[in-house]
Structures are given as structure tokens and as C-alpha cells.
Amino acid sequence: MASNSTDHMSVYSKPPFDSFSYSKLAQAYYIISGILTIFGNGFLIFLFILYKKLRQIQCNWIIAYLSGVEVLIV
């Protein structure tokens, strides 16, 4: 066996991205975009429930469904 071979088990004991972290700006962006997503989609669902005219068009059902799924994912 060659003397300069690498130990493949070192990847498991020390992962390459162990010290990876987001900057404060990136964290603020993710938090703000998540909050805006929840409020925006929640408002759309609220309007869909409130106004019967919005429920008459099939395309609006798809938009409301996608908004509901996105709120559940975020």
C-alpha cells in the first residue's frame, strides 16, 4: 500500500462543511422573506375565503391551493 494514501474515514470524523455558517445578512434575508411569504400567502387565502366571486374561477382555486401548500412548507 502506498505511504501517501489518504484516510477515507477522515471525511466521517470531520465533515468538510463543519464550520460553514451563514452571515447575519443572509440570515436576516431568509427570516424576512419567510415572514413575508407567510403573510402574503395567508392574506391571499383569507381573500379567497372571504369573497365568493374569487371561488368561481378555476384558476383562482389553483392559486389558492399553491398558496396554502407554500404556507405549510415555509
Long-range contacts (C-beta under 8 A, 24 or more apart in sequence): 34-74, 37-70, 37-71, 37-74, 38-71, 38-74, 41-67, 41-68, 41-70, 41-71, 42-71, 45-71
